[in-house]
Amino acid sequence: MLIFFLLMLFIFWTMFGSFASVIIYRLKSGEKWIVNWRSHCKTCERNLTPLELIPIFSWLFQGWKCKWCKKWISYIYPLLELTMWVLFVSTWYFMIDYASLLMGSSFEIVKLFFYLSIIFFTVIYVFYDILYLEIPESILLISNIGVLTALIIEMFFAQYLDARFPLFPWMEYMNGGNMLWLQIFIAIITLWGLYIIMLKGMKEIYDVWILIWLWALILGSNYFIFSESMTLGFESPLMSALLWAMSLFTFFFAQILVSGWSWMGWGDLRIAILSWFIAGIYFILPAWFITYISWSIIWILIILIAKSKNGKESTFQHQIPFGPFIAMGYLWVMFFSPMIANIIALYF
């Protein structure tokens, strides 16, 4: 009975990975009706039967070929489904209090759906970036707005209802600050300004001026809100997220200007903002340490493999998507924040 239950749970969770693959393909192809239209083979266009829609197992039983046209089915599909399952299980194991959840705790239910939503959208943009070397704007916009809204709601509960329900792993280290409505206004203006820059509708000199004015707004309002402590937002989750998101955005924007778009793109900036909202000021440095270390290791391995196949004189010309490594950083913070906090306290 337990084995059957675990098998059903495995199939159910991997179905979200299957649905994510549909979203990825149809976002790229421009097909409408992501939810309502039947899944079909991209080669012969035949609708798939229910038996062909079982995640991972259908791919294995069909010998990774389409049942009708016999074309190869990419390994990306089962890999995506398996990734979704692994991350869902990790969320369940590391982020949720089982006892409270089984007792019907409303907060644990909300927290479970919140984190599973982060995982779902993360997997979508990660595999989209891997496949097409670009970031779907709609997915990142939904993610950023959703996480920012959750942060504002959590601060509202902490400040006005004196109730703390920490959705984010770093909230327990901070209080809500004061003047919450002013902070929300500044957050909206800041994100609006950053998205104007990322739309690439103006000359770069105007983008630089917008950044300067946003920095003036953030630093000036931070001094006004925290005039007594001058902690630069360390007391407020929202202000710290804005402050450090601006720092990272400026750092990446400078790289884009210097490299002429060859080092990274605007999609990486959108993911960076999301990572700062999730990791927070206390865990963002470990998150980005993991991001750059993992990226460097993969980059070196790929170069070595390419040179071993093509000879020492070969030049490596492939692009490596940076989005998956940013996601790796903030997911590690989500799952292992207590361990990371202990390491920080012990050595720093």
Secondary structure, 3 states (H helix, E strand, C coil): CHHHHHHHHHHHHHHHHHHHHHHHHHHHHCCCCCCCCCCECCCCCCECCHHHHCCCHHHHHCCCECCCCCCECCCHHHHHHHHHHHHHHHHHHHHCCHHHHHCCCHHHHHHHHHHHHHHHHHHHHHHHHHHHCCCCHHHHHHHHHHHHHHHHHHHHHHHHCCCCCCCCCCHHHCCCCCCHHHHHHHHHHHHHHHHHHHCCCCCHHHHHHHHHHHHHHHHHHHHHHCCCCCCCCCCCHHHHHHHHHHHHHHHHHHHHHHHCCCCCCHHHHHHHHHHHHHHHHHHHHHHHHHHHHHHHHHHHHHHHHHHHHHCCCCCCCCCCCCHHHHHHHHHHHHHHHHHHHHHHHHHC
